[in-house]
Amino acid sequence: MAQKKVFLGEEFLPKQWYNLNADFPSPMPPPLNPGTGEPPDPGFVEHMGNIFPMNLVEQEMTPERWIDIPEEVLGVYKIWRPTPLYRADGLEKLLDAPVKIYFKNEGVSPPGSHKPNTAVAQAYYNKAFGIERITTETGAGQWGSALAFACQLFDIECMVYMVKVSFMQKPYRRLMMMTWGSNCVPSPTDTTEAGRKVLAADPDSPGSLGIAISEAVEMALARDDTRYSLGSVLNHVLLHQTVIGQEAKLQFDALGEYPDVVIGCAGGGSNFAGLAFPFVADKIAGKEVQIIAAEPLSCPTMTKGPYAYDFGDNNQMTPLLPMHTLGHDFVPAPIHAGGLRYHGMAPMVSHGVNIGLIEPRAYDQIATFEAGVNFARCEGFISAPETNHAIAAVIDAANQAKEEGKEKTILFNWSGHGLVDLAAYDDYISNKLTRYELPEEEIDRALRALEGLPKLG
Ligand SMILES: Cc1ncc(COP(=O)(O)O)c(C=O)c1O
């Protein structure tokens, strides 16, 4: 009988985070100061230090390949890390393809996803810098609940702006945040300039991650003891997640195997990067491994969005980031995978796509729920709607292996459980879900939003 799972002892918890920036074969374009259109100067770095604590700004820009994980962070990671690697032999049987399928179970963390890997690190660095209050945005509520959990452990106040459509769909995430002692409000609110501007144009705005980010950044800049925290996209966030891929490599070593295909779903890119980047490093060094990032057809940042300089938020308060983007004014369709409804993709992931290291794929939400329900029926675990995009890509890769008659080992990131997302499953099971594909006109709108901004390359 096949080995079902691989556990690692606490002594195998990675002691460093990995920074892919040190190994890219061609350097990633720098972020730009929106005021000058130039790479960061000292004034710009100081401005960033008003948004994030300076120790994280430094980590954001570091060229170092390895960054030591502080003892205090390791101590908290031990609550749920190392996470188990599972063999999805039930899914293999269902697909009847010549594949072995493995997944890294990030759903075992207290908030139920990969998000606390960076939330805990960010709460620690804020505390170390003397910050007393953190603001953030959240889509599905996974990030907000992860940060609420982390802030509670490091005794920091936490204020979460939750995208309104998700706030309505997912009351239990809000209750988790409140249980961990945080405050959570539906965005757009009328308490910030950014929120009031959106509400004036559309009083029924469903909100978006871009708008919620604007609100959270504005509130962080309003108080000296407050900083903002982002759950994805930025370099430091992605590197905090690399414990996932490092553990997976040790678990594959224990099995005496190596994956042919590595897959993750991608909203801002963090869980995908966390699993994939240590394998991308091997690919750069010559190893043959296919790396796939799965996104929604309704928010096809990598598959349809241009690679360009754009703002990370709706209100143009962030630096200009080199990324695949649907434009900072993009308001995505209200699909259930709230965490994948973001207009941009992490600069590191975008660069990887642009230089051919990473292959993007897009899936409709109905196909992803079908994949998730099939997975739940043969593996037991009920996935987060975001995670279902990775499972849809796994099924595609398995079917492709079958067509090609090739044996393959597939590894994917099971980024979170869906036990707080059952309303979404209810909509799928009762045939209430609609297919959303981004209309072509939306790409023209994205290009208009990018007009006047510095161009890449
Ligand atoms: C379970 C889960 N997976 C994936 C994502 C997508 O985010 P990222 O691309 O940063 O991993 C989210 C975001 O909320 C999430 O909650």
The ligand as a Gaussian input file, in Angstrom:
#p B3LYP/6-31G(d) Opt

LIG

0 1
 C       -6.620000      29.432000       1.016000
 C       -6.070000      30.487000       0.129000
 N       -5.339000      30.111000      -0.937000
 C       -4.822000      31.018000      -1.776000
 C       -5.038000      32.374000      -1.597000
 C       -4.465000      33.329000      -2.601000
 O       -3.494000      34.162000      -2.079000
 P       -1.970000      33.994000      -2.484000
 O       -1.922000      34.004000      -3.975000
 O       -1.270000      35.138000      -1.883000
 O       -1.515000      32.705000      -1.920000
 C       -5.777000      32.819000      -0.497000
 C       -6.005000      34.248000      -0.268000
 O       -6.779000      34.678000       0.538000
 C       -6.306000      31.847000       0.376000
 O       -7.016000      32.209000       1.432000

